[in-house]
């Protein structure tokens, strides 16, 4: 691997010309950009949506059961200590 020294061509600071954009109304530009982004979205299939929804529901139920079990355990423990 060889290292080269910069040449005057590499180190000259030439300003880049400003990019001229056509002015657009704020709402129109926002809506256009929004629709362009929505075209890039990969939407899930019906089967994928269903299976992932079931997975989320099961995980929420499992988490709720775990929190309820811990809460009941600490409630039972507190009732044993503070009779």
VENPENOR-V669399 format. One record per residue. N is the residue number from 1. RES is the residue in one letter. PSI is psi in radians with two decimals (none if undefined). OMEGA is omega in degrees with one decimal (none if undefined). BURIAL is # if it has 16 or more other ideal C-beta (glycine too) atoms within 10 Angstrom, else .. Layout:
# VENPENOR-V669399
N|RES|PSI|OMEGA|BURIAL, N|RES|PSI|OMEGA|BURIAL
This chain:
# VENPENOR-V669399
1|X|2.21|-179.5|., 2|X|2.56|179.3|., 3|X|2.31|179.0|., 4|X|2.66|176.8|., 5|X|2.56|178.0|., 6|X|2.50|177.3|., 7|X|2.87|177.8|., 8|X|-0.53|178.2|., 9|X|-0.63|-179.5|., 10|X|-0.52|-172.0|., 11|X|-0.08|179.1|., 12|X|2.39|-179.8|., 13|X|1.64|176.3|., 14|X|2.15|-178.4|., 15|X|2.45|178.0|., 16|X|2.46|-179.8|., 17|X|2.53|180.0|., 18|X|2.54|178.4|., 19|X|2.14|-179.6|., 20|X|2.12|178.9|., 21|X|2.58|177.4|., 22|X|2.20|179.7|., 23|X|2.33|177.2|., 24|X|2.62|175.6|., 25|X|2.58|-174.6|., 26|X|-0.82|-178.1|., 27|X|-0.76|-178.8|., 28|X|-0.75|178.9|., 29|X|-0.69|179.6|., 30|X|-0.82|-179.1|., 31|X|-0.70|178.2|., 32|X|-0.81|179.5|., 33|X|-0.65|179.0|., 34|X|-0.80|179.8|., 35|X|-0.60|177.1|., 36|X|-0.69|177.6|., 37|X|-0.67|179.4|., 38|X|-0.47|176.4|., 39|X|-0.41|-178.5|., 40|X|-0.20|-178.0|., 41|X|2.37|175.1|., 42|X|1.87|-176.2|., 43|X|2.46|-179.7|., 44|X|2.71|175.4|., 45|X|2.94|-179.8|., 46|X|-0.72|-179.7|., 47|X|-0.75|179.6|., 48|X|-0.74|178.3|., 49|X|-0.77|-179.6|., 50|X|-0.85|-176.5|., 51|X|-0.68|179.0|., 52|X|-0.56|175.7|., 53|X|-0.73|177.2|., 54|X|-0.73|179.0|., 55|X|-0.72|179.0|., 56|X|-0.77|-179.8|., 57|X|-0.76|178.7|., 58|X|-0.71|179.4|., 59|X|-0.65|177.3|., 60|X|-0.74|178.6|., 61|X|-0.73|178.3|., 62|X|-0.76|178.4|., 63|X|-0.74|179.1|., 64|X|-0.71|178.6|., 65|X|-0.71|179.4|., 66|X|-0.75|179.0|., 67|X|-0.71|178.4|., 68|X|-0.70|179.4|., 69|X|-0.77|178.5|., 70|X|-0.72|179.4|., 71|X|-0.77|178.4|., 72|X|-0.66|179.1|., 73|X|-0.83|179.5|., 74|X|-0.58|175.2|., 75|X|-0.75|176.9|., 76|X|-0.77|179.1|., 77|X|-0.73|178.9|., 78|X|-0.67|179.4|., 79|X|-0.52|176.9|., 80|X|-0.62|-178.0|., 81|X|-0.75|-173.3|., 82|X|0.95|177.9|., 83|X|none|none|.
